Amino acid sequence: MLPAGTLGLRVAPKYSKVGWAASDTHELFFDDCRVPAANLLGERGRGYAQFLSILDEGRVAIAALSVGLAQGCVDESLRYAREREAFGHPIGHYQAIQFKIADMEARAHTARLAYYAAAAKMLRGEPFKKEAAIAKLVASNAAMDNSRDATQVFGGYGFMNESPVGRFYRDAKILEIGEGTSEVQRMLIARQLGL
Ligand SMILES: Cc1cc2nc3c(=O)[nH]c(=O)nc-3n(C[C@H](O)[C@H](O)[C@H](O)COP(=O)(O)OP(=O)(O)OC[C@H]3O[C@@H](n4cnc5c(N)ncnc54)[C@H](O)[C@@H]3O)c2cc1C
């Protein structure tokens, strides 16, 4: 653990990101930093292994975040479909919009089941590597797909940064990248299947 102000610790300027504007993200440099032995977290020389061991739990957390975003897309789309009128009807009257929202609800629902299944195994202390990878893969995909569809339901307003779904659209992509990309989740699942 490095105290702020340690000699050699340098915080680079803030990254300009596509989404997650509320999360402050910087590159850090640790040039010849000297750290008191008392600041050692865990066992010396096992940092990488320790870091890997927290990834499975982190994937359940990202899956939970993704489910929240996927559900937010459903809620906002339902509200807007009842409110916005086009060609004499609320847009929710049209089957094209109904089917989009039905697909969104199905994705949020199945993603939630996958994340609950992984979390339940984790809390019981059972191996949950495969379930965590499945939950992260399925839920981040649901978040991305739902944010794209919700933006479409909102039409031009969806492209405005002030609309809630505009933010969902920008925030969803990182969920398919952080804590291991979707490709990495597939590699983990295949490995757990013995391939
Ligand atoms: C906003 C933000 C916050 C982050 N926060 C954290 C954090 O708190 N802690 C942390 O440790 N990391 C964090 N990260 C890093 C993040 O986990 C990595 O960006 C992510 O794991 C992908 O790694 P990479 O960027 O090196 O991509 P790369 O490994 O360069 O991957 C590029 C592409 O190649 C694919 N690829 C790579 N290897 C293979 C392979 N063997 N087979 C098939 N395809 C492959 C990937 O799936 C991807 O599509 C953060 C990143 C961002 C953008």
The ligand as an SDF file (V2000), in Angstrom:
LIG
                    3D

 53 58  0  0  0  0  0  0  0  0999 V2000
  -12.1010    2.2420  -17.4730 C   0  0  0  0  0  0  0  0  0  0  0  0
  -11.2320    1.0590  -17.1810 C   0  0  0  0  0  0  0  0  0  0  0  0
  -11.0810    0.6420  -15.8640 C   0  0  0  0  0  0  0  0  0  0  0  0
  -10.2590   -0.4370  -15.5710 C   0  0  0  0  0  0  0  0  0  0  0  0
  -10.1140   -0.7920  -14.2740 N   0  0  0  0  0  0  0  0  0  0  0  0
   -9.2590   -1.7710  -13.9420 C   0  0  0  0  0  0  0  0  0  0  0  0
   -9.0220   -2.0930  -12.5850 C   0  0  0  0  0  0  0  0  0  0  0  0
   -9.5970   -1.4980  -11.6760 O   0  0  0  0  0  0  0  0  0  0  0  0
   -8.1320   -3.0690  -12.3050 N   0  0  0  0  0  0  0  0  0  0  0  0
   -7.4750   -3.7390  -13.2870 C   0  0  0  0  0  0  0  0  0  0  0  0
   -6.6640   -4.6070  -12.9920 O   0  0  0  0  0  0  0  0  0  0  0  0
   -7.7000   -3.4780  -14.5950 N   0  0  0  0  0  0  0  0  0  0  0  0
   -8.5630   -2.5070  -14.9440 C   0  0  0  0  0  0  0  0  0  0  0  0
   -8.7750   -2.2160  -16.2660 N   0  0  0  0  0  0  0  0  0  0  0  0
   -8.0290   -2.9770  -17.2870 C   0  0  0  0  0  0  0  0  0  0  0  0
   -8.9300   -4.0130  -17.9750 C   0  0  0  0  0  0  0  0  0  0  0  0
   -9.1480   -5.1020  -17.1180 O   0  0  0  0  0  0  0  0  0  0  0  0
   -8.2450   -4.4240  -19.2970 C   0  0  0  0  0  0  0  0  0  0  0  0
   -8.3050   -3.3130  -20.1920 O   0  0  0  0  0  0  0  0  0  0  0  0
   -8.9310   -5.6310  -19.9150 C   0  0  0  0  0  0  0  0  0  0  0  0
   -8.7460   -6.7910  -19.1350 O   0  0  0  0  0  0  0  0  0  0  0  0
   -8.4080   -5.9410  -21.3310 C   0  0  0  0  0  0  0  0  0  0  0  0
   -7.0280   -5.9880  -21.3430 O   0  0  0  0  0  0  0  0  0  0  0  0
   -6.2230   -5.1090  -22.4000 P   0  0  0  0  0  0  0  0  0  0  0  0
   -6.7660   -3.7240  -22.3750 O   0  0  0  0  0  0  0  0  0  0  0  0
   -4.7750   -5.3010  -22.1140 O   0  0  0  0  0  0  0  0  0  0  0  0
   -6.6260   -5.7340  -23.7990 O   0  0  0  0  0  0  0  0  0  0  0  0
   -5.7890   -6.7760  -24.6610 P   0  0  0  0  0  0  0  0  0  0  0  0
   -5.3580   -7.9270  -23.8040 O   0  0  0  0  0  0  0  0  0  0  0  0
   -4.7580   -6.0140  -25.4310 O   0  0  0  0  0  0  0  0  0  0  0  0
   -6.9200   -7.2930  -25.6510 O   0  0  0  0  0  0  0  0  0  0  0  0
   -7.2420   -6.6900  -26.9060 C   0  0  0  0  0  0  0  0  0  0  0  0
   -8.1960   -7.6030  -27.6380 C   0  0  0  0  0  0  0  0  0  0  0  0
   -7.5770   -8.8700  -27.9100 O   0  0  0  0  0  0  0  0  0  0  0  0
   -8.3440   -9.9220  -27.3390 C   0  0  0  0  0  0  0  0  0  0  0  0
   -7.4520  -10.9610  -26.8520 N   0  0  0  0  0  0  0  0  0  0  0  0
   -6.3630  -10.8070  -26.0510 C   0  0  0  0  0  0  0  0  0  0  0  0
   -5.7890  -11.9910  -25.8110 N   0  0  0  0  0  0  0  0  0  0  0  0
   -6.5250  -12.9150  -26.4640 C   0  0  0  0  0  0  0  0  0  0  0  0
   -6.4430  -14.3280  -26.6050 C   0  0  0  0  0  0  0  0  0  0  0  0
   -5.4870  -15.0420  -26.0030 N   0  0  0  0  0  0  0  0  0  0  0  0
   -7.3790  -14.9620  -27.3510 N   0  0  0  0  0  0  0  0  0  0  0  0
   -8.3690  -14.2580  -27.9570 C   0  0  0  0  0  0  0  0  0  0  0  0
   -8.4940  -12.9160  -27.8720 N   0  0  0  0  0  0  0  0  0  0  0  0
   -7.5920  -12.2640  -27.1310 C   0  0  0  0  0  0  0  0  0  0  0  0
   -9.1500   -9.2730  -26.2110 C   0  0  0  0  0  0  0  0  0  0  0  0
  -10.2960  -10.0350  -25.8950 O   0  0  0  0  0  0  0  0  0  0  0  0
   -9.4590   -7.9220  -26.8370 C   0  0  0  0  0  0  0  0  0  0  0  0
  -10.5610   -8.0620  -27.7080 O   0  0  0  0  0  0  0  0  0  0  0  0
   -9.5980   -1.1440  -16.6070 C   0  0  0  0  0  0  0  0  0  0  0  0
   -9.7690   -0.7330  -17.9350 C   0  0  0  0  0  0  0  0  0  0  0  0
  -10.5740    0.3440  -18.2230 C   0  0  0  0  0  0  0  0  0  0  0  0
  -10.7410    0.7550  -19.6750 C   0  0  0  0  0  0  0  0  0  0  0  0
  1  2  1  0
  2  3  1  0
  2 52  2  0
  3  4  2  0
  4  5  1  0
  4 50  1  0
  5  6  2  0
  6  7  1  0
  6 13  1  0
  7  8  2  0
  7  9  1  0
  9 10  1  0
 10 11  2  0
 10 12  1  0
 12 13  2  0
 13 14  1  0
 14 15  1  0
 14 50  1  0
 15 16  1  0
 16 17  1  0
 16 18  1  0
 18 19  1  0
 18 20  1  0
 20 21  1  0
 20 22  1  0
 22 23  1  0
 23 24  1  0
 24 25  2  0
 24 26  1  0
 24 27  1  0
 27 28  1  0
 28 29  2  0
 28 30  1  0
 28 31  1  0
 31 32  1  0
 32 33  1  0
 33 34  1  0
 33 48  1  0
 34 35  1  0
 35 36  1  0
 35 46  1  0
 36 37  1  0
 36 45  1  0
 37 38  2  0
 38 39  1  0
 39 40  1  0
 39 45  2  0
 40 41  1  0
 40 42  2  0
 42 43  1  0
 43 44  2  0
 44 45  1  0
 46 47  1  0
 46 48  1  0
 48 49  1  0
 50 51  2  0
 51 52  1  0
 52 53  1  0
M  END
$$$$
